[in-house]
Amino acid sequence: METSYFSDSENLYKYFVSIGILLIVLTVYYPLKEKQELEIIKIQLENDVKILNYKINENSKNVKSLQFSIARNGTTKDGKELLKVLSELNNTNHFNQIESEKKFFEIIIRTKNIKLYNIMFWLFFPIGICLTIYGFLKWGKAKKYDDNILKLENEKLELEVNKMRKEIIL
Protein backbone atom coordinates (compact mmCIF):
# COMPACT_ATOMS: atom_id res chain seq x y z
CA MET A 1 0.00 0.00 0.00
CA GLU A 2 2.64 2.46 -1.10
CA THR A 3 1.55 5.80 -2.44
CA SER A 4 5.04 7.16 -2.87
CA TYR A 5 5.90 8.92 -6.10
CA PHE A 6 9.27 7.17 -6.27
CA SER A 7 7.93 3.64 -6.33
CA ASP A 8 5.92 4.40 -9.46
CA SER A 9 8.65 6.46 -11.09
CA GLU A 10 10.98 3.46 -11.15
CA ASN A 11 9.01 2.17 -14.11
CA LEU A 12 9.39 5.55 -15.81
CA TYR A 13 13.17 5.35 -15.43
CA LYS A 14 13.16 1.79 -16.75
CA TYR A 15 11.22 3.14 -19.71
CA PHE A 16 13.87 5.87 -20.23
CA VAL A 17 16.60 3.24 -20.19
CA SER A 18 14.69 1.05 -22.64
CA ILE A 19 13.96 3.92 -25.03
CA GLY A 20 17.56 5.14 -24.80
CA ILE A 21 18.96 1.71 -25.63
CA LEU A 22 16.43 1.32 -28.45
CA LEU A 23 17.45 4.70 -29.89
CA ILE A 24 21.13 3.77 -29.70
CA VAL A 25 20.60 0.40 -31.39
CA LEU A 26 18.29 1.72 -34.09
CA THR A 27 20.45 4.77 -34.70
CA VAL A 28 23.54 2.67 -35.11
CA TYR A 29 21.92 -0.12 -37.12
CA TYR A 30 19.39 1.45 -39.49
CA PRO A 31 21.06 4.68 -40.67
CA LEU A 32 24.47 3.06 -40.99
CA LYS A 33 22.98 0.13 -42.91
CA GLU A 34 21.10 2.48 -45.24
CA LYS A 35 24.15 4.71 -45.60
CA GLN A 36 26.31 1.75 -46.61
CA GLU A 37 23.75 0.61 -49.19
CA LEU A 38 23.50 4.14 -50.58
CA GLU A 39 27.28 4.44 -50.83
CA ILE A 40 27.50 1.12 -52.70
CA ILE A 41 24.77 2.21 -55.12
CA LYS A 42 26.49 5.59 -55.52
CA ILE A 43 29.76 3.85 -56.48
CA GLN A 44 27.90 1.67 -59.00
CA LEU A 45 26.21 4.74 -60.47
CA GLU A 46 29.51 6.59 -60.74
CA ASN A 47 30.98 3.61 -62.60
CA ASP A 48 27.95 3.53 -64.91
CA VAL A 49 28.41 7.23 -65.63
CA LYS A 50 32.09 6.63 -66.48
CA ILE A 51 31.12 3.79 -68.83
CA LEU A 52 28.46 5.93 -70.50
CA ASN A 53 30.92 8.81 -70.89
CA TYR A 54 33.40 6.43 -72.47
CA LYS A 55 30.73 5.17 -74.88
CA ILE A 56 29.79 8.76 -75.72
CA ASN A 57 33.42 9.61 -76.45
CA GLU A 58 33.90 6.51 -78.58
CA ASN A 59 30.70 7.20 -80.50
CA SER A 60 31.79 10.80 -81.02
CA LYS A 61 35.08 9.56 -82.49
CA ASN A 62 33.16 7.18 -84.75
CA VAL A 63 30.84 9.98 -85.83
CA LYS A 64 33.82 12.18 -86.75
CA SER A 65 35.49 9.39 -88.71
CA LEU A 66 32.23 8.68 -90.56
CA GLN A 67 31.76 12.37 -91.33
CA PHE A 68 35.28 12.48 -92.70
CA SER A 69 34.63 9.32 -94.73
CA ILE A 70 31.37 10.74 -96.13
CA ALA A 71 33.07 14.03 -97.01
CA ARG A 72 35.82 12.11 -98.80
CA ASN A 73 33.57 9.58 -100.60
CA GLY A 74 30.66 11.84 -101.43
CA THR A 75 27.03 10.67 -101.40
CA THR A 76 27.33 7.30 -103.03
CA LYS A 77 25.39 4.22 -101.98
CA ASP A 78 28.04 3.52 -99.36
CA GLY A 79 27.74 7.13 -98.27
CA LYS A 80 24.02 6.70 -97.63
CA GLU A 81 24.73 3.66 -95.49
CA LEU A 82 27.40 5.62 -93.67
CA LEU A 83 24.87 8.40 -93.08
CA LYS A 84 22.46 5.85 -91.63
CA VAL A 85 25.19 4.50 -89.33
CA LEU A 86 26.10 8.07 -88.44
CA SER A 87 22.49 8.81 -87.51
CA GLU A 88 22.29 5.67 -85.36
CA LEU A 89 25.52 6.59 -83.56
CA ASN A 90 24.19 10.09 -82.91
CA ASN A 91 20.97 8.64 -81.49
CA THR A 92 22.95 6.24 -79.31
CA ASN A 93 25.03 9.17 -78.09
CA HIS A 94 21.90 11.11 -77.17
CA PHE A 95 20.44 8.13 -75.30
CA ASN A 96 23.73 7.57 -73.48
CA GLN A 97 23.88 11.26 -72.60
CA ILE A 98 20.34 11.17 -71.18
CA GLU A 99 21.12 8.00 -69.21
CA SER A 100 24.33 9.56 -67.92
CA GLU A 101 22.50 12.69 -66.75
CA LYS A 102 19.83 10.57 -65.07
CA LYS A 103 22.47 8.61 -63.16
CA PHE A 104 24.28 11.81 -62.24
CA PHE A 105 21.12 13.28 -60.71
CA GLU A 106 20.50 10.01 -58.91
CA ILE A 107 24.01 10.27 -57.44
CA ILE A 108 23.20 13.78 -56.20
CA ILE A 109 19.98 12.56 -54.54
CA ARG A 110 21.72 9.60 -52.94
CA THR A 111 24.44 11.91 -51.61
CA LYS A 112 21.74 14.04 -49.99
CA ASN A 113 20.20 10.91 -48.45
CA ILE A 114 23.60 9.89 -47.06
CA LYS A 115 23.90 13.33 -45.43
CA LEU A 116 20.39 12.93 -43.99
CA TYR A 117 21.34 9.59 -42.42
CA ASN A 118 24.47 11.20 -40.95
CA ILE A 119 22.29 13.90 -39.39
CA MET A 120 19.90 11.27 -38.03
CA PHE A 121 22.81 9.38 -36.50
CA TRP A 122 24.32 12.42 -34.80
CA LEU A 123 20.92 13.63 -33.62
CA PHE A 124 19.44 10.46 -32.14
CA PHE A 125 22.59 8.68 -30.93
CA PRO A 126 23.43 11.32 -28.27
CA ILE A 127 19.78 11.53 -27.26
CA GLY A 128 19.76 7.76 -26.77
CA ILE A 129 22.93 7.88 -24.69
CA CYS A 130 21.58 10.73 -22.54
CA LEU A 131 18.25 8.97 -21.96
CA THR A 132 20.01 5.74 -21.03
CA ILE A 133 22.40 7.39 -18.60
CA TYR A 134 19.66 9.56 -17.08
CA GLY A 135 17.36 6.54 -16.76
CA PHE A 136 20.03 4.39 -15.11
CA LEU A 137 20.99 7.12 -12.64
CA LYS A 138 17.41 7.91 -11.66
CA TRP A 139 16.46 4.24 -11.61
CA GLY A 140 19.36 3.54 -9.24
CA LYS A 141 18.25 6.36 -6.91
CA ALA A 142 14.62 5.21 -7.02
CA LYS A 143 15.68 1.61 -6.38
CA LYS A 144 17.83 2.68 -3.44
CA TYR A 145 14.86 4.63 -2.03
CA ASP A 146 12.54 1.64 -2.52
CA ASP A 147 15.09 -0.67 -0.91
CA ASN A 148 15.26 1.63 2.13
CA ILE A 149 11.46 1.64 2.38
CA LEU A 150 11.38 -2.16 2.18
CA LYS A 151 14.13 -2.41 4.80
CA LEU A 152 12.21 -0.11 7.16
CA GLU A 153 8.97 -2.03 6.57
CA ASN A 154 10.82 -5.26 7.29
CA GLU A 155 12.22 -3.86 10.53
CA LYS A 156 8.75 -2.60 11.47
CA LEU A 157 7.28 -6.07 10.88
CA GLU A 158 10.05 -7.68 12.90
CA LEU A 159 9.35 -5.30 15.79
CA GLU A 160 5.62 -6.05 15.61
CA VAL A 161 6.29 -9.80 15.53
CA ASN A 162 8.67 -9.51 18.51
CA LYS A 163 6.11 -7.39 20.36
CA MET A 164 3.39 -9.98 19.66
CA ARG A 165 5.66 -12.79 20.88
CA LYS A 166 6.35 -10.94 24.09
CA GLU A 167 2.62 -10.41 24.59
CA ILE A 168 1.94 -14.06 24.01
CA ILE A 169 4.64 -15.10 26.48
CA LEU A 170 3.34 -12.76 29.16
Residue, then its C-alpha position, 0 to 999 in steps of 0.5 A: m500500500e505504497t503511495s510514494y511517487f518514487s515507487d511508481s517512477e521506477n518504471l518511468y526510469k526503466y522506460f527511459v533506459s529502454i527507449g535510450i537503448l532502443l534509440i542507440v541500437l536503431t540509430v547505429y543499425y538502421p542509418l548506418k545500414e542504409k548509408q552503406e547501401l546508398e554508398i554502394i549504389k552511388i559507387q555503381l552509379e559513378n561507374d555507370v556514368k564513367i562507362l556511358n561517358y566512355k561510350i559517348n566519347e567513342n561514339s563521337k570519335n566514330v561519328k567524326s570518322l564517318q563524317f570524314s569518310i562521307a566528305r571524302n567519298g561523297t554521297t554514293k550508296d556507301g555514303k548513304e549507309l554511312l549516313k544511316v550509321l552516323s544517324e544511329l551513332n548520334n541517337t545512341n550518343h543522345f540516349n547515353q547522354i540522357e542515361s548519364e544525366k539521369k544517373f548523375f542526378e540520382i548520385i546527387i539525390r543519394t548523396k543528400n540521403i547519405k547526409l540525412y542519415n548522418i544527421m539522423f545518426w548524430l541527432f538520435f545517438p546522443i539523445g539515446i545515450c543521454l536517456t540511457i544514462y539519465g534513466f540508469l541514474k534515476w532508476g538507481k536512486a529510485k531503487k535505493y529509495d525503494d530498498n530503504i522503504l522495504k528495509l524499514e517495513n521489514e524492521k517494522l514487521e520484525l518489531e511487531v512480531n517480537k512485540m506480539r511474541k512478548e505479549i503471548i509469552l506474558 
